[in-house]
Amino acid sequence: MNSEERNSKQVLYEYGVTRSPEPPEVNRSAVADYRISRGQRSPWPPTRPPAKLASHSGRGNGNGNSGSNPNARLSLIARHFDQRLPLPELNTPFSSERLSVEPDDLEYNPIQRTPPPPQIDSDILPPITQYDNDRKNKMSSQPAHSTLLIPGPIEFDDAVLQSMSHYAESHVGPAFVRTFGESLTLLRKLFQTTDPASQPFIISGSGTLGWDIVASNLIERGEEALVLHTGYFGDSFAAALETYGAKATQLKAPIGDRPSLAEIEEALKQKQYKLITITHVDTSTGVLSDIKAVSELVHRVSPDTLVVVDGVCSVGCEEIDFDAWGLDVVLTASQKAIGCPPGLSILMLSGRAINVFKTRKTPPASYYASIANWQPIMQNYEAGKPSYFATPPTQLVHALHTTLSSITSRPMSERFAIHAKTSDKVKAAVAALGLTQLATKPENQAHAMTAIRLPEGVTAPEILPGLLKRGVVFAGGLHKAIAPTYIRFGHMGVSVTDPNRKDIDNAIAALQETYAEVKKAKGL
């Protein structure tokens, strides 16, 4: 096979057109010349018999030598450090011990040097569209890549990713304890709480772990929970509560809407609920709940009911005033508007919620998710004292510290305002295309994502590839009843707050052109 044929097959394989190219042929003479130049002409296989294993029974090895000969062990160590002996290649069955011989016959040589990959002729590459030149995501330290604009995870700031490369350190060492403690303090600013009785938590896990912490600590078997349902995640939160024996009553709204305050008040008057859960932004529908109004209602109608907010897709982009609004729990995760890689479950608990846990009649039904195990750790870290229950992901905590420092360096009101302004821009562009949203009322529409309903005859699998071709990644539908009929556009975090990035403008242009392309192809 000549060079041109090999290059062509390589390219076709990378684009999924044909099978993998044949492996390159080994230039045996070149390898032999290389080895000769190094003076490595030892026979292969070795002519000497293999060494017998030493016996560990204390009875010798049959050769008159003790089974635990210290001189033999020292000889092996000396061989390991002998710089005159060659090292085997990486990624081979050999250990790191230096070889006393090297194979002479390539037929039996498991160590073969891989030749450099063939050079691909530029004229056989597929044409690069204008979108790759104009819209590819160029950043100081990140490779060019399609811009991730889904409802989380999101694009990350360079400084955050750099923090992930922090060197290894003790999770109970003074430096890390200080970083962890400062991160907890920064969370108080993020949630806007100054109440010393409230407690922030940073635990290794996803946002889903927050459901388990609520369900296993703040409600007991047989007690009632009212779940305000605005989409997929209402179902999931209810399932988590029921897993631990709670009785979950779901107050459902039509797709794209939220329960009214009158409906919530009526439900609260029917029975005593231990807690009420509110999904602040349900990413399956893009519906925003008015947690301030709901909390005020709960405190008036059922003051003993805990107010629990699922803020996975709202913390850092939607207004939350933990103290002023009388919230008891807000749970979130690191990978959405907070702008940190996935892997951290983050919560803020009020003093009232912690007292409910302390006065429960039965022990929590979880070990890892138990507040009893985690609260002392968080208190110690915040006080600058080393503490241990389970090892935290140190690099993720450094990344979290970096992004929280950035977020809280400006007034939170400014951050909420820029997300609202960007949301208005996106939603206006969607309307200009003649498209609608799942969240039909302006007051119900989230500010960090938009769920875009597609017209009849157009499905998400027809739109998403065109967006990807233009360097933009949107998400398909998640609500099981209507999943193929809509797409989801996430607009939060650094893609919104960094004025030097054109992520949102590029995404809007990509959506406009992709939608026009699909309509033309389908004759719509």
C-alpha positions in Angstrom: 0.0 0.0 0.0 1.5 3.3 -1.0 1.5 6.4 1.2 -1.4 8.1 -0.6 -3.6 5.1 -0.2 -2.7 4.8 3.5 -3.4 8.4 4.1 -6.8 8.2 2.4 -7.9 5.2 4.4 -6.7 6.8 7.6 -8.9 9.9 7.0 -11.9 7.8 5.9 -11.6 5.8 9.1 -11.6 8.9 11.3 -14.8 10.1 9.7 -16.5 6.8 10.1 -16.6 5.8 6.5 -14.5 2.6 6.4 -12.6 0.2 8.6 -9.5 0.9 10.6 -6.4 1.1 8.3 -4.0 -1.8 8.3 -1.2 -1.5 10.9 2.0 -0.1 9.6 4.6 -2.5 8.5 7.7 -2.8 10.7 11.0 -1.8 9.1 13.0 -4.6 10.5 16.3 -3.6 9.1 16.0 -0.1 10.5 15.2 -1.5 13.9 18.1 -3.9 13.7 20.5 -1.1 12.7 19.3 1.0 15.6 20.0 -1.8 18.0 23.4 -2.5 16.5 24.3 1.1 17.0 23.6 0.7 20.7 25.7 -2.5 20.9 22.7 -4.6 21.8 23.3 -8.0 20.3 22.4 -10.3 23.1 20.8 -13.6 21.9 17.0 -14.0 22.2 15.6 -16.0 23.7 18.3 -16.1 26.4 20.5 -19.1 26.3 20.8 -19.4 30.0 18.2 -21.4 31.9 15.5 -19.5 33.8 16.3 -18.8 37.4 14.5 -21.0 39.9 12.2 -19.4 42.4 13.6 -19.2 45.9 11.8 -21.2 48.5 10.3 -19.2 51.4 10.0 -22.3 53.6 13.4 -21.8 55.1 14.6 -25.1 53.7 16.6 -23.7 50.8 15.9 -23.8 47.1 17.5 -27.0 46.1 20.8 -25.4 45.0 22.4 -25.2 48.4 21.3 -21.6 48.8 19.0 -20.3 51.5 15.5 -19.5 50.3 15.8 -15.9 51.6 19.2 -15.0 50.3 19.8 -11.3 51.0 22.7 -11.2 48.5 20.3 -12.4 45.7 17.8 -9.6 46.5 20.6 -7.0 46.6 21.7 -8.3 43.2 18.3 -7.7 41.8 18.2 -4.2 43.2 21.6 -3.5 41.7 20.4 -4.6 38.3 17.4 -2.3 38.6 19.7 0.7 39.0 22.4 -0.3 36.5 22.3 2.5 33.9 24.2 0.3 31.5 21.2 -2.0 31.0 18.4 -0.9 28.7 14.9 -0.1 29.9 11.9 -1.8 28.2 9.5 0.3 26.3 6.4 1.6 28.1 3.0 -0.2 27.7 4.5 -3.6 27.4 4.2 -6.8 29.5 7.6 -6.0 31.0 8.0 -4.6 34.5 10.2 -1.5 35.2 13.1 -3.7 36.0 16.0 -3.2 33.6 16.6 -5.9 31.1 19.8 -7.9 31.2 19.2 -8.9 27.5 17.3 -7.5 24.6 15.7 -9.6 21.8 17.7 -10.0 18.7 15.1 -11.7 16.5 12.2 -9.4 15.7 9.9 -12.4 15.3 10.1 -13.0 19.1 10.5 -9.3 20.1 7.4 -8.1 22.0 9.0 -4.6 22.2 8.6 -2.9 18.8 8.9 0.8 18.3 5.7 2.3 16.8 6.6 4.4 13.7 5.3 7.9 13.6 1.8 8.3 12.3 1.5 8.9 8.5 1.2 12.5 7.4 -2.3 13.2 6.0 -2.4 15.2 2.8 -4.5 18.3 3.3 -6.2 18.0 -0.1 -8.0 14.8 0.9 -9.4 16.2 4.2 -13.1 17.1 4.1 -13.7 20.8 3.5 -13.7 23.0 6.6 -16.8 25.2 6.8 -16.8 28.8 7.7 -18.2 27.9 11.1 -15.0 26.2 12.1 -13.0 29.3 11.3 -15.4 31.9 12.7 -17.0 30.1 15.7 -14.6 27.6 17.1 -14.1 28.1 20.8 -10.6 29.7 21.1 -9.4 30.1 24.6 -6.0 30.7 26.1 -5.3 27.2 27.4 -8.0 24.9 26.1 -8.0 23.1 22.8 -10.5 24.3 20.2 -13.7 22.5 20.8 -17.5 22.7 20.2 -19.0 25.0 22.8 -21.0 23.2 25.4 -24.3 25.0 25.9 -26.5 22.4 27.6 -28.2 22.9 31.0 -25.0 21.6 32.6 -22.2 20.7 32.7 -21.1 24.0 31.2 -18.0 25.6 29.8 -15.3 26.3 32.3 -13.0 29.2 32.9 -9.3 28.6 32.2 -8.5 29.4 35.8 -10.9 26.8 37.1 -9.4 24.1 34.9 -5.9 25.2 35.9 -6.9 24.7 39.6 -7.8 21.1 38.7 -4.1 20.5 38.0 -3.1 21.3 41.6 -0.4 19.1 42.9 -1.2 16.2 45.3 -1.5 17.3 49.0 -2.9 16.0 52.2 -6.6 16.5 52.7 -5.9 17.3 56.4 -2.8 19.5 55.8 -3.0 23.1 56.7 -3.0 24.5 53.2 -6.0 22.3 52.0 -7.9 22.9 55.3 -7.6 26.6 54.6 -8.8 26.2 51.0 -11.8 24.0 52.1 -12.7 26.4 54.9 -12.6 29.4 52.7 -14.8 27.6 50.2 -17.4 27.0 52.8 -17.3 30.7 53.8 -17.7 31.7 50.1 -20.7 29.5 49.9 -22.4 31.6 52.6 -21.9 34.6 50.3 -23.2 32.7 47.3 -26.4 31.7 49.1 -26.6 35.1 50.8 -26.7 33.9 54.4 -25.0 35.4 57.5 -26.9 33.3 60.0 -24.2 31.5 62.1 -26.7 28.7 62.7 -26.8 27.8 59.0 -24.3 25.3 57.7 -22.8 24.8 54.2 -21.8 21.4 53.1 -19.3 20.3 50.3 -19.5 16.6 49.8 -18.1 14.3 47.0 -21.0 13.4 44.8 -23.5 14.7 42.4 -26.6 16.9 42.9 -28.6 13.7 43.3 -26.8 13.1 46.6 -28.6 16.2 47.9 -31.9 14.4 47.5 -30.5 11.5 49.6 -29.3 13.8 52.3 -32.7 15.4 52.6 -34.6 12.2 52.4 -32.4 10.3 54.9 -32.0 13.1 57.5 -34.9 15.5 57.5 -37.9 13.3 57.2 -38.7 9.9 58.8 -40.5 6.9 57.6 -44.2 7.5 57.3 -44.0 11.3 57.4 -45.5 13.4 54.6 -43.7 15.4 52.0 -45.3 17.7 49.4 -43.4 17.8 46.1 -44.1 20.6 43.7 -43.9 19.0 40.3 -42.7 21.0 37.3 -41.0 18.3 35.3 -38.8 15.2 35.3 -36.9 16.2 38.5 -40.1 16.4 40.6 -40.7 12.7 39.9 -37.1 11.9 40.8 -37.1 13.8 44.1 -40.4 12.1 45.0 -38.8 8.7 44.3 -35.8 9.5 46.5 -38.1 10.5 49.4 -40.1 7.3 49.0 -37.0 5.2 48.9 -36.4 6.2 52.5 -40.0 5.5 53.5 -41.5 9.0 53.3 -45.0 9.5 51.8 -44.6 11.9 48.9 -47.6 13.8 47.5 -46.9 15.4 44.1 -48.7 18.6 43.2 -48.4 18.5 39.4 -48.8 21.3 36.8 -49.3 20.9 33.1 -46.0 20.6 31.1 -44.5 24.0 30.9 -46.3 25.4 33.9 -46.0 25.4 37.7 -48.5 24.9 40.5 -50.3 28.1 41.5 -50.0 29.6 44.9 -53.7 28.9 45.5 -53.2 25.2 44.7 -50.2 25.0 47.0 -52.1 26.7 49.8 -55.0 24.3 49.4 -52.6 21.3 49.5 -50.9 22.6 52.6 -54.2 22.9 54.5 -55.2 19.3 53.8 -52.5 17.6 56.0 -49.4 18.4 57.9 -46.3 18.1 55.8 -42.8 17.6 57.3 -41.3 19.3 54.3 -42.1 20.8 50.9 -39.7 20.4 47.9 -39.5 23.0 45.1 -37.4 22.5 42.0 -36.2 26.0 41.4 -35.4 25.4 37.7 -36.5 22.1 36.2 -34.1 21.5 33.4 -36.4 19.1 31.6 -38.9 21.9 30.9 -37.1 25.2 31.6 -39.7 26.1 34.2 -38.7 28.6 36.9 -40.5 28.4 40.3 -41.1 31.4 42.5 -39.4 30.1 45.6 -39.7 33.4 47.5 -43.5 33.5 47.1 -43.8 29.8 47.9 -41.6 30.1 51.0 -43.7 33.0 52.3 -46.8 31.0 51.8 -45.5 28.0 53.6 -44.4 30.1 56.6 -47.8 31.6 56.8 -50.0 28.5 56.3 -47.8 25.7 57.6 -44.9 27.2 59.6 -43.5 23.9 60.8 -43.0 22.6 57.3 -39.4 22.8 56.1 -38.8 24.6 52.8 -36.4 22.5 50.6 -35.2 23.9 47.3 -33.6 21.9 44.5 -31.3 24.5 43.2 -29.1 22.4 40.9 -29.7 24.6 37.9 -30.4 27.8 39.7 -27.6 28.5 42.2 -25.3 31.1 40.7 -27.7 32.3 38.0 -31.1 32.8 39.7 -31.7 35.0 42.7 -31.6 33.2 46.0 -31.7 35.0 49.4 -31.4 32.2 51.9 -32.0 34.1 55.1 -34.5 36.7 53.9 -36.7 34.2 52.1 -36.7 31.8 55.1 -35.3 28.8 53.2 -34.3 25.7 55.1 -32.4 23.7 52.5 -30.9 24.6 49.1 -29.1 21.8 47.4 -27.0 22.1 44.2 -24.1 20.7 42.3 -20.7 22.0 41.1 -21.1 21.6 37.4 -23.9 24.1 36.4 -23.9 27.8 36.9 -21.3 27.6 39.6 -18.9 26.6 36.8 -16.8 23.8 38.3 -16.3 20.3 36.9 -18.9 17.7 38.1 -18.3 15.8 41.3 -19.4 18.0 44.2 -22.7 18.0 46.0 -23.3 21.3 47.7 -25.9 22.2 50.3 -26.9 25.0 52.6 -29.0 24.0 55.7 -30.7 26.4 58.1 -30.4 26.1 61.8 -34.0 25.0 61.9 -33.3 22.1 59.5 -30.3 21.0 61.6 -32.5 21.0 64.7 -35.1 18.9 62.9 -32.4 16.4 62.2 -31.1 16.4 65.8 -34.6 15.7 67.2 -35.5 12.9 64.9 -36.8 9.7 66.5 -34.9 7.2 64.5 -31.3 7.3 63.2 -30.8 8.3 59.6 -31.1 5.5 57.1 -27.8 6.3 55.4 -24.2 6.3 56.6 -22.4 8.3 53.9 -25.3 10.8 53.6 -25.7 11.3 57.4 -25.6 14.9 58.6 -24.3 13.5 61.9 -21.1 12.4 60.1 -20.7 15.4 57.9 -21.6 18.4 60.1 -18.7 18.2 62.5 -16.3 17.9 59.5 -17.7 21.0 57.9 -17.6 22.9 61.2 -14.0 22.0 61.7 -12.9 22.9 58.2 -14.6 26.2 58.4 -12.8 26.8 61.7 -9.5 25.9 60.2 -9.2 22.6 61.9 -8.3 19.3 60.1 -11.0 16.7 60.3 -11.8 13.5 58.6 -14.9 11.4 57.7 -14.3 10.6 54.0 -11.6 11.8 51.7 -12.7 14.9 49.8 -11.7 15.3 46.1 -8.9 17.9 46.7 -8.5 19.1 43.1 -12.2 19.7 42.7 -12.3 21.7 46.0 -9.5 23.8 44.6 -11.5 24.4 41.4 -14.6 25.2 43.5 -12.6 27.7 45.5 -11.4 29.4 42.3 -14.8 29.8 40.8 -16.5 30.9 44.1 -13.8 33.5 44.5 -14.6 34.8 41.1 -18.4 34.7 41.5 -18.4 36.5 44.8 -15.9 39.1 43.8 -18.8 41.1 42.3 -22.2 41.8 43.8 -24.6 38.8 43.2 -27.2 41.2 41.9 -24.9 41.9 38.9 -24.6 38.2 38.1 -28.3 37.7 38.2 -28.9 40.7 36.0 -26.4 39.6 33.3 -28.1 36.1 33.2 -31.5 37.8 32.9 -30.3 40.0 30.1 -28.8 37.1 28.2 -32.0 35.1 28.7 -34.1 37.9 27.2 -31.8 37.9 24.2 -32.0 34.2 23.6 -35.7 34.1 24.0 -36.2 37.0 21.6 -34.1 35.1 19.0 -36.2 32.0 19.5 -39.4 33.9 19.1 -38.0 35.6 15.9 -37.7 32.1 14.4 -41.3 31.5 15.0 -40.5 28.9 17.7 -42.0 28.7 21.2 -40.9 27.6 24.6 -42.1 24.8 26.8 -42.4 27.4 29.6 -45.2 29.4 28.1 -45.5 32.3 30.6 -42.6 34.8 30.9 -42.7 34.6 34.7 -42.3 30.8 34.5 -39.2 30.9 32.2 -35.7 30.2 33.6 -32.9 32.7 33.0 -30.1 30.2 32.5 -31.7 27.8 30.0 -34.4 27.8 27.3 -36.4 24.7 26.4 -37.3 25.3 22.7 -40.4 23.5 21.3 -40.0 22.4 17.7 -42.8 22.6 15.2 -44.6 19.5 14.0 -42.5 17.6 11.5 -39.2 18.6 13.0 -37.5 16.6 15.7 -34.5 17.1 18.0 -32.4 14.5 16.2 -32.7 16.5 13.0 -31.6 19.8 14.7 -28.8 18.7 17.0 -26.3 17.4 14.4 -26.6 20.7 12.4 -25.8 22.6 15.5 -22.8 20.4 16.3 -21.5 20.9 12.7 -21.5 24.6 13.5 -19.5 24.1 16.7 -22.4 24.2 19.2 -23.7 21.5 21.5 -27.3 21.7 22.7 -29.2 19.1 24.6 -32.2 17.1 23.4 -35.4 16.8 25.3 -35.6 15.1 28.7 -39.2 15.0 29.6 -40.3 11.5 28.8 -43.7 12.5 27.4 -42.3 14.9 24.8 -38.6 14.2 24.5 -38.2 14.2 20.7 -40.2 17.4 20.2 -37.8 20.0 21.8 -34.2 21.0 22.4 -32.6 22.7 25.4 -30.2 25.6 25.2 -28.1 26.3 28.3 -26.9 29.9 28.8 -25.1 30.2 32.1 -21.8 30.7 33.7 -18.7 31.9 31.9 -20.4 31.8 28.5 -22.6 34.6 29.8 -20.4 36.5 32.2 -17.2 36.7 30.2 -17.6 39.7 27.8 -14.8 38.4 25.6 -16.6 35.2 24.7 -19.1 35.1 21.9 -20.6 31.7 22.8 -24.2 33.0 23.0 -24.1 35.0 19.7 -22.5 32.1 17.9 -25.1 29.7 19.3 -28.0 31.9 18.2 -26.5 32.2 14.7 -26.0 28.4 14.5 -29.6 27.8 15.6 -30.9 30.2 13.0 -28.9 28.6 10.2 -29.6 25.0 11.3 -33.3 25.6 11.6 -33.4 27.2 8.1 -31.4 24.3 6.7 -33.7 21.7 8.2 -36.9 23.5 7.1 -35.6 23.8 3.5 -34.7 20.1 3.4 -38.1 19.1 4.6 -39.9 21.7 2.4 -41.5 23.5 5.4 
